[in-house]
Amino acid sequence: MLRALLFIVILSSYHQAEAQNPNTNTDRKNNDSLYWIHVTTDSGIVHAAVAFPKGSGPFPAVIILHGTHGFAQEYINIARRLADNGIVGIAACWFRGRKGAGERFITPIDFLDAPPLVDVPGLDRRFQIAMVSIDSLIGRVINLPQVQKKHLALFGHSRGGGAALLYLLAHPGKANALILNSTGYPSEVVKRSVNLNVPVLILHGTADDPADGGSAFTNIDTVRQFVAQLRNSKKDVEVKYYEGSGHNALFSNSSQFNDTVQQISEFLKKSFAK
């Protein structure tokens, strides 16, 4: 009995390591039906788990960028649920490591060869590596035969939303829709937002707070200012406020998780039909 138990523990550890550290030299299908892609940049390797809908496609697609708490199983869960709704979900590890109060809400998956997490003053310097990582990943994703051209969206939670937003401001036309969840909106970003040229969906909790991973820039008042700026600039923007929800409620509240997937699916269906 003891020997059998030891064998099971060893086997489980092997599969966990295999899932978290797939062969970085080739794209392949994993045991759990995910298709992993690996994009090499000067700063590291961007790893992404791809969940395909049933059928031959092509389908619309969403690249999912995690927050400061790091890459996690929860982002893969979002990709899978989007695939259930006919959307290719791509959960990307765009930087290695993790930090902040939001760590307790996720199940971490680590890639030690991913690009570094950069924390320096100035938005452009802080996200300089991220711009290259996202651009390289988009270049790989749009060439997947299952992905429908001109139907690619970026989804970002928290810091991931900031990266997605800044990327589309600097690279207009590279993606066709933007979804921001619990994202921060410094005044510099609010000013630049007049240059956005894609439909935007904003999802945010009214009780977003630094205690659960937020910041002064994710306070609901800053979100409303950003929304007002977009609307004053006649941008195509939709908003869903989650009353009483915090910064990471997407991962702790199953109802909000389900609604988020539904909001994204309906938003993309409508946006890509235009």
N, C-alpha and C positions, 0 to 999 in steps of 0.2 A: 504493500500500500504506500509506504513512504517513498519507495523508488518511483512508483507511478506518479505520485504527487510532484516529485522533484522534476520528472520529465515534462509534466504539464507546465510548470513554472518556467522552465528553460525555453520551451517551445513558445509560450506566450511572450516572453521577453524578446525572442528572436523576431516574431512577427511585428511587435511594436517598433523595434529598431528598423525593420525593413520598411514599415509604413512611413516612418519619420525621416528616413535617410535613403530614398530610392536612388538607384544608379543614376548619377548625374550626367553620364555620357550619352544616354539614349532616352527617347520618349517611350513610354511603355504603359501598358494597362496594369494596374495594381490588383491585388487579390480582392479588394473590396469594390471593384468595377470602376474605380476612378482611373482616369488617364492623366499621367503626370507629364508636364512639359517643363523643360529646364533651359533657361535663357542666360547665356554667359555675357557679362558686361565687364568693364574694366574694374569694377568695384566688388564683384562677386557674382554668384549665380542666383537668379530669380527663379524660385521653384513655384509651380502652380498646379493645383489639383483641378482637373476638368471633369465636370459631370455633364454628360450628354443626354438630351431627351431621347425617348424611344422614336425610332424612325430614321430615315436617311437625311432629312433636312433639305436645304440648309435652314438654320434657325437663327433668331436674334441671340445676342450674347451679352453677358455682363461680366466685366472684370471686377473682382471684389478685393478691396484693399483694407487690411486690418489697421487697428488703432495702435497706440503706443504700448498697450499691454501685449502686443506681439501676435504672431501667427498662431492659429488655434483650430481645434476640431470644430468649433462653433461656426467658423467661416466656411468650412467644408460642408457643414449641415445646410447653410444658406444656399450654397451652390447646388446641392442635391435637390433641395426643395424647388429652386428655380427650374431645374431640369424637369421636375414633375409637371411644371406649368408650361413646358415647351420652350424653355430658354436655356441656352448653354451657360452654365455657371462656372466661372473660373476663379477659384480662391487662391490668391497669390501671396506668397511670403516675400514681401518687397524689402524687408530688412530683418536682420537677425537680432536676437535679444528682446528684452521687454523691460518695462518699468512702469511705476505708477500704481495708484490705488485700484485700477481696473483689473489688475492681474487675477484677483480672486474670482472674477466672473467667468473665466475661460479655462479651457483644457489645453495647455500649451503644446505646440509641436515645434521643435527646434531644428533649424538648418544652420549649422555653424559656418557654412561657406556662402551664406547669403550676404548681400551688401550691408554695410554697417548702419546702425541707428545714429543719425547726426543731430546733435543739439548745439547749435551755435546761433548767435544773434543774427537777425535779418532773414526774412522769409526766403529770398532767392538763394542765399548760401545754405540755409538749412535743408532746402529741398532740391539742391543742385543734383545730387546723386539720384534722388527719387525720379527726377525728370527723365534721366537716361534709362533708369530701370523700367519705368512705365512705357516709355517709347519703344524700348526693345521688346517688351512683352506684347504690346499691341501689334508690332510688326510680325510676331510669331502667331498670334491668335487670329488675325485677319486672313492668314493663309491656311487655316484649318478648313478643310472642305465642308465641314458641318456648320460653319459660321456664315451667316448671311451678310454679305457686304453692305455697308451703309446702315447696318442695324446693330451697332456696337455701343454699349453704355459703360460708363465707369460708376462704380458704387464704392463709397468710402465711409468707414466709421471713424469718427473723431479725427486723429491725425491723418488717417487714410483719406478722409473726405477733403482735408486741406490739401493733400497731395494731388488728388483728382481734380479739384477746383483750379489749383494753380497750373496744373498741366494743361487743362483745356484753355485757360486764359493765354498760355504761352504757345499752344499748339492748336489753333482753331482748325476744325475739320478732321482731326485725328479720331474723334469719337463723336457719336451722334446724340447722346443724352447723358445726363448727369444726375446721380442720386446721392444726396448728402444726409448722413445719419449721425446725429450728435456731433456735428462738426463745429469748429470754432471759427469766428468771423472777426479777426482784427480789423481795425479801421482801414488799413491799407488794402485788405482784400475787398472790403465793402466798396471802396473807391474804384478798384479795378473791375468790379463785377459788371460795370456798364458795357464791357467788351465781350461778355458771354454771348455765344450765338447758338446755343443748344437748349432744348427743353430741360428744365430743372425740377426735380422732386426733392423737397426738404422734409425730413422726418426728425422730430425733436421732442424730447420730454420737457414739460414745463418746470420740472423740479431738478433739472440738470445742475449738478453741484460738484465742486472739487473733491468732496468727500468720497465720491464713488467713481472718480477718474476724470471728471470734467475740469474746467478751468474758468477763469474770468471771461474768456472769449466764447465759452459755450453757454453762458448764462442766457436765459430765454429772452432777455431784453436785447442782447446783441443779435440774436436770431431774427427777432422782429424788425430790427433796423435793417438787416441784410435783405429780408423779404421786401420791406418797403422800398429799398433802393432798386431792387429788381423790377418791382411793379411800376415804380415811377419811370423806369427806363423802358417800359413796355416789353419786358422779357416774358418768355413763356415759362411760368413758374407755378407749381402746385405745392401745397403745404399740408402736412398732417401733424398736428400737435398732440402728443400723448399726455393727457392731463395727469399730473402728479408723478410722472415717470422720471427716473434719474438718467444719468449718462449712459449706463450700461444695461438698462432694462431690456434691451433687445435680447440679451443673453440670459436674463434671470426671470423673465416673464413670458411664458409660452404663448399667451394670448397676443402679446405685442409682437412676438416673433412671427406668429402666423399672419397677423395683420400686415406686418412689414413686407413679407413675401407677396401677399396679395396686392398691396399698394404698388410695389415695384412692377409686378406682372401687368396690372391694369394700366399703369402709367406708360409702360413701354409699348403695350399693344396700341394705345391711343397715339402716342408720339410717333411711332414708326408707321402708322397708317396715314399720316399727313403727307 
